[in-house]
Every structure is written in C-alpha cells, then in structure tokens.
Amino acid sequence: MGTRHAVIVMAVLGATLAPCAAAPVDFIGAFYRDYFADPAAARKRHVDSGLFYSSGLRRLMDANRAACAKTERQDSKCGWNVDGDEFLRAQEFDPALTLSSSGFTASAAGANAVDVRFRLFPNEPDTQRAMRYVLVRENGQWRVDDVRDGENGKNSLRQLIAAESRYADASARDVAEAARWVNIYVQSESAESFARFAAFPLTVCETKGGCVPYQEKDARLPLLVRTLYLSYFDKGVLPLPAPRGAAREGKVARSGPFDYTFRQGQWWLSRVDLRRAPVRQKQPLPAR
C-alpha cells in the first residue's frame, strides 16, 4: 500500500472526523468509518440529517420516491436503492465486515472527487468494489453530488435515479400495466391485492340487476373476485384484451368487464360490469 493511501486509512481509522470535514477525502472517509461501524446510525447522522447529499441530488431522490409511490400497488420493487446496499454496491457481503478487514482506502481524484476501494469479502480479491464520489460545495460544506462506478466515471447515480423515475412514471401511466396486475390478482383470487387498484366506491354491475357501489374492505369483494375468475379466466375463455388509452385525466379504457379511469397520475379500476359476456374460444371442428 502506498504512503498516501496508508495515511488516509490511518486517518479514517483513528481520527474523530466531523461529518462536514474540510477536505472531500476526509468527508467520505468519515462517512465510511461510521458506516462500517453502525450502518443505521451512520445513515441517521450523515444521510437523514441532510448533511451528505447535495440539494440537487436530494431533489432527484425525492422525485424517485414520488414516482415509486404510484407503483406501490404492484408486487414489484421500485427505486434506485431497493435492491442491495447502495454504499457497498452489493446484495451480499461478509456480515462481519469492518473498515479494517475490507481494506478500505480513500484517495483524492482531483479537487472535488474521491475514489474509494474495499472488498466485500476480505479474502476474496474478486469482490473488490471501486467507486468515485463527486462532491460540490454548498453553504461552505462538501456534499455528494454524484457517485460513479470505478475510476472511469461510468454508471452515474444521477442517471440511474432519473432512469428509475422515468420507468416508474411510465408504468403508472400505462393502462395495460395496471390491467396486467389486476388480471394477475383475479387469477390468484387475491381480493386484497385486487382492491389496491380499485377507486372506491367501485361500481359493480351484477349479471341480473343494476349497478351498486362497493366500498373499501367490502365483505363482497372476495366473492366478486371469485366470480370474475370463474367467468373470465376459466378454461375455454379467451384472454382479456389489453386496454388502450391515453394517460389523460378522466380518460376511460375498457377491457372485458373492467373500466379503468386515469386519475391523478394513475389508472384506477372504476367499474366492473359482469353483464359483459366473456369471449369463449370456438371449438375446433371434428376430424373427418
């Protein structure tokens, strides 16, 4: 290990550095010292306090959370940091990992960037991580404005967050995606999950009779889902067509017994009409 790196490691291991230290390398080193010691406490001290990320990067993160909130009805993960540890860039690592055993180093990469290196498993060289933190000055203090893989500047955190937000927003505005999840929940007869997509009071039109409103947590919902499954997803019934519709406030799109209405940035199931007969497959002609 070079003299410069050794000095940096010793400073990180032995010094009590303030979260807003004078040099970028000290700022990042102090964070990782705390993070390896106690991740939850480090997040609270550095991240949750607003002392770690720049205001611009925090705005991107807030926008991502808002976009993902519109997809919470789905049984899928959403967000740039939901699949692993963003500070270790990994899903798996040595549970006993420490700053010292990881071989952590931090070195300046110009006036406002810091390169960090460490191993996820101390005895496995191929588990080394390399990340570059790009910092800016805000109110006289250093803040992280971007994070990139390695020293080549690829895979910008800013670009990743923006891409995740675009994907989540597009998913919320796609009526076919909403219908796909509704169909999945009907086929699995999951009334609770089905209800996540319903705009209550939900209008339900019976096969024989009029239309009545269903309220949230309505005791009739399980039977409704069961009826939908038997009528529209049983053998011999063609799959429901994918609904189409522009994501415009108040727009209605239809698929089989379902009406979807676009409201406040999302598609909602607004009507279930059991009077619409399922389309059954034609029986093949008998062989001669």
N, C-alpha and C positions, 0 to 999 in steps of 0.2 A: 504494500500500500504506500502511495506517495506521501511525502511530508505534508503537503497541503491537505489531502484527504484526512490524514491522521489527526491534524489539528482540528478539522471540522468535526470529526467523530468525537474527539475528546470534549469539545465544547458542548456538543449535543448531549453527551452522556453525563457530564459533570457540572455544567453551569445551570443556574436557575435563570432562564431567559424569559423576559416579558413577552406576551403574545404579540406586541407591536414593536419588535426589536428594530434597531436602526438599519441593519443590512438584510436584504432578501434571504440570503442563505441562513441567517440566524432565525428569521421569521419562520421559514419552512422547517428548519431543524428543531425549533422549539415545539412546533405542532407535532411532528412525528415522535419526539421524545415523549410527549404527553399521550399521544395516540397509542403507541405500543404499550404504555403502562396501564392505561384505562380508556378504551375507546369511547365509552358513553360519556365519561367526564370530559374528555377532550372535545367531543362534539358540542357539548353544552358550553364549555369555556370559549372555544375558538369559533365554531360554526354558528350555533344557535344564537350567540350573542351578536352576530353580525360583524364580527371582527376579522373574518377570514376571507370571504369572497368580496369582490368589487360590487358596487351598486349595479353596474350593467349586467354582470353575471347573475346576480340575485334576481334581477328582473326576468331574465330568461328562465331561471328555475321556477319562479312564481308562475310564469306563463305555462310552463310544462305541467305544474301541479293542477292548474285550472283546466288545461286540456284533458288531462288524465281523469279528472273528476267526472267528465262526461262519459267515460268508458267504464266506470266502476260497476255498472250493471252486468258487464261481461265477466266471465270466468277466465280472464286473461290478464297477464301482468302489463302494467303501463308505467313508463317513467324511465329516465336515463340511469337511475341508480337503484332499481329494484332487483337486479339480478347479480348480486355479489357485493363485495366491499369496494366502494369507489376509490378509497385511499390506498388499497393494496392491489386494486385492479385484478381481483380474483374471487372465485367462489369457494375455493378450498385453500387452506394454509395450515401450517403447524399450529395446533391450538396452544402450544407452549411458546410460541414465537415471541421474542423480545427484540428490542432495538439492537442489543449487542449480538445476539445469535443470528439475526438476519443479515449481519454485515452491512448495516445501513451506512451510506455515505451521502453527503450533500455537497455539491460544488457549484460555484457561480458560473453561469453561462452568459456572460455579458453583464450589462448594467442592471437588467431587470428580469433575469431568468435564473432558475435554479434547477440543476439536474440531480435527481435522487436515484439511488440504486439500492436494492435489497433483495434478499432471497425469501421466498415463501416457505421453503423447507431448507433449513441451514445446510444439510448435507447433500442437496441436490442442485448442482450448478444450473441445470436447465430450467429451474423455477425462478430465475432472476427476473426482476422487474426493473425497467428503466423508464422514468417519467420526467418530463420537463414542465416545471411550473413557470408561467409567465405572470409577472406582477405589475401593478400600477400603483401610483401614489394617490391616495385620497385623504384629504384633510391632514396631510403630513404623515400618513401612515401607509405601510405597504399592505396591499390586498391582492389576492389571487384573481386574475382576470381570465385565465385560460389554463388548461392542462393538456399536454400532448404526450403521445407515446414516444418513448425513446428520445434520441437526440436529433432525429430527422424532422421533428415537428409534424408528424402525421397524426390523424385521428384526433382532431381538436375537440375538446369537451364542448365548446360553444356550438360547433357544428352538429355534434351528437345530440345535444339537448334540443336544438332547433328542429332537427330531423324527427326526433321523437314527438315533439309537439305537433308538427305537421301531420304525422301519421295518426296521432290520436284525434286530431281535429277532423281529418278526412274520414276516419272510422265513425265518428259521431254524426257526420253529415251524410253518411251512406245508408239509405233506407234498406238496401239489400243486406247490409251487415246486421242491422237491427233485426230484420226478418230471419236471418240465419240463426241468431241466438234464440229468438222466440220459438222457432221450429225445434231447435235442439231441446229446449226446456219442455216443450209439449211432448216430444218423443220420449224424454226421460221422466215424464209425468211429475215434474218439479214445479208445483204451484207457486211456491215461494219465490223461486227464481223467475218464473214467468211474470209474476206480479211486479218485478223490478222495472219492466218495460211498459207497464200499463199507466195510462193517465187517468187517475181516479177523479170523479166517478167514471168507471168504464161502462160504456153502453154495450149491453149484451142482448141480442135479439134471438129469442127462442125459436125452435123449429115450428112449433104451433103456438102462436100467441104473439104478443107485442114485444117491445124492447124495454128493458128495465136497467136501472143503474146498479152496478156493483161497486161497493166501497172497498177501501184498502183493508186487507185482512178479512175479507168477506168469507164467511163459512162456506159459501157456494163455490169458491174458486177451485178447490181440488176436483170437484165433480165436473166443472166446466173444462178443466184441462184434460181430464179423463175422457170426456165426450169428444173433445177436439182430436185427441189421439186416435180414438176408435173410428172416428168419421173421416178424418183427412190424412191419416198416416198409416192406416191399416193396409194389409196386402190387397193388391188389385187397384189401389188408388194412385194416380199419377202424382208426382211431387208438385208441391205448390210452386207456381211461377215466381221468379224473383221480381219483387215490386220495383218500379222505377218512378222517380220523382225528383224534381229539383229541390235542393235544400233551401226552401223559401218559407218564411213564417206563414203558418196556416195551410201550407200545401198538404194535400191528402194523396196517399198512394195506396193501392189495393193489391192484396194477394190472397186469393181464396176467401176465407171467411174474415180475414183481417183487414182493417183500415188503419193505416199509420198516418199520423199527423206530425208535421215538423213544428216544434215549439221551442223557443229559447235555446236554439243551437243543437237540438237533438230530435230524433224521431221517436214518437211515443205511440203505443198501441191504444187507439182511441175508440175502436168499435170492433166487436166480434159478432158476426151475423151468421148464425147456424142455419139460416134459411137458404144460404148459398150451397147448392149441392156439390159434393166432391166430384171430381172428374175421374171416372173409372176407366181402366185400361180395356181396350177391346180384346175379346178372347180370340186367339188365333183360330183360323179355320181348320177343321179336322182334315187330316191327311187322307187322300183318296187311295 
